[in-house]
Amino acid sequence: MEKKVEKKETTKKIEKEIKTQVSEKKIKLLEEVVGMINKHNTVMIALIENLSSDQFQKLKRLLSDKVKIKVIKKTLVLRALEKAKIQKKGLEVLEKSLLSNFAMVFSDLETFELAAILSENKTRAPAKPGYISKEDLVVEAGPTDLPAGPVISELSKANIKASIDAGKIVIKERSIVAKAGEPVNENVANILAKLEVTPIVISLKPVASYDSKTQKVYENIHVDKEEIIEELKKASGGAFNFALNLDYISKETIEFLLIKANTHFNALKSKSSLPEDKKEESKKESKDKKDEEEKKEEKEEDKKEDKLEKNKEQK
C-alpha cells in the first residue's frame, strides 16, 4: 500500500516538473517572439501551405541573410502581439490574419521589398496525386535520361508517345498529361517525378505585414518582379508609340522623329523635283481642268437665264 502511495506521489511530482518545464519553455519562447517583434521594422504573416518540412527549411536557408522565419502556435502569437502592441501601435490588426498554416517573418526591410524577396525565392516541387493545376501540365518532346524498361508502359498509360533510342527513352511529341482544373492521377504524378517535371511553385505567400515606421498594417500584398517588369515593358512601349504619333520631343523620341521628318521631307522633295516636261504636262492638266470647270459654270448660268426668260413670258 505504501509503495502505491509513493508511486503516485512520484508520478505527480514528475508531471509537475514536466508542466513547469513546458511553461518555462513557453514563457521563454513568448519573450523571444516579443523581442523579435520589437527589434525588427517589419513583422509579416505568411502562408506556408503545401510546404513540406524539407522545403520549408530550404526556404529558411535561402532567406537567412535578411529574414528570420518562425512557425509558432496561434495562441502564443496572440499573446506576443498583445504584449508588443504597447511599443508598436496598430500591431493588433495582424490578429485577424492569423489563419491556419502560417509563419511569422521578421525583417528590417520595408514591407514591399520583403514581399518581393519572398516572391523571388521560390522552389519547385513535383505534383502529388490529387494535385489540381491552374494550367495544363505538359511533357515536352525530346530525349530523357530514363532507361528502357517498364516505364515505357507507364508513359503509354499517361498518353505520352515514346520510343527507345540508344537504350534511353525519347518522348516523341509534346503531350498534355493533365488539363487545368483536373486532379493529377497517381500514374501521371509518378511519371512527372521520373521526368523531373516540377509544376508546383512553392513560396511563402504574404498575407499581412506591419511596418514600424508607418505604424500601418498592409494587406493583400502581391509583388511579382517578373510580372511587374513585363507590365512596365508593355506600358513603356505603348507610351513610346503614343509619343511618336503626337510628335512629342524627348531624348527617347528625338532620333525617331528626325528620321520621320527626313522621310517626309524626301517624299515632298521628290514630288516637287519633277522633270520639266512632267511639270508642263501637270500645268496643262490643271489648266484644262480649270477650263472645264469654267465652261460648266457658264452652262449653269445660261440655264438659269433661260428659266427666268420663260417665267417672264408666261406672266
Sequence and secondary structure as in RCSB ss.txt:
>XXXX:A:sequence
MEKKVEKKETTKKIEKEIKTQVSEKKIKLLEEVVGMINKHNTVMIALIENLSSDQFQKLKRLLSDKVKIKVIKKT
LVLRALEKAKIQKKGLEVLEKSLLSNFAMVFSDLETFELAAILSENKTRAPAKPGYISKEDLVVEAGPTDLPAGP
VISELSKANIKASIDAGKIVIKERSIVAKAGEPVNENVANILAKLEVTPIVISLKPVASYDSKTQKVYENIHVDK
EEIIEELKKASGGAFNFALNLDYISKETIEFLLIKANTHFNALKSKSSLPEDKKEESKKESKDKKDEEEKKEEKE
EDKKEDKLEKNKEQK
>XXXX:A:secstr
 HHHHHHHHHHHHHHHHHHHHHHHHHHHHHHHHHHHHHH SEEEEEE TT  HHHHHHHHHHHTTT EEE   HH
HHHHHHHHHTTTSTTGGGGGGG  SSEEEEEESS HHHHHHHHHHS EEE   TT B SS EEE SEEEEEESST
HHHHHHHTT  EEEETTEEEE S EEEE TTSB  HHHHHHHHHTT   EEE  EEEEEEETTTTEEEES    H
HHHHHHHHHHHHHHHHHHHHTT   TTTHHHHHHHHHHHHHHHHHHH   HHHHHHHHHHHHHHHHHHHHHHHHH
HHHHHHHHHHHHHH 
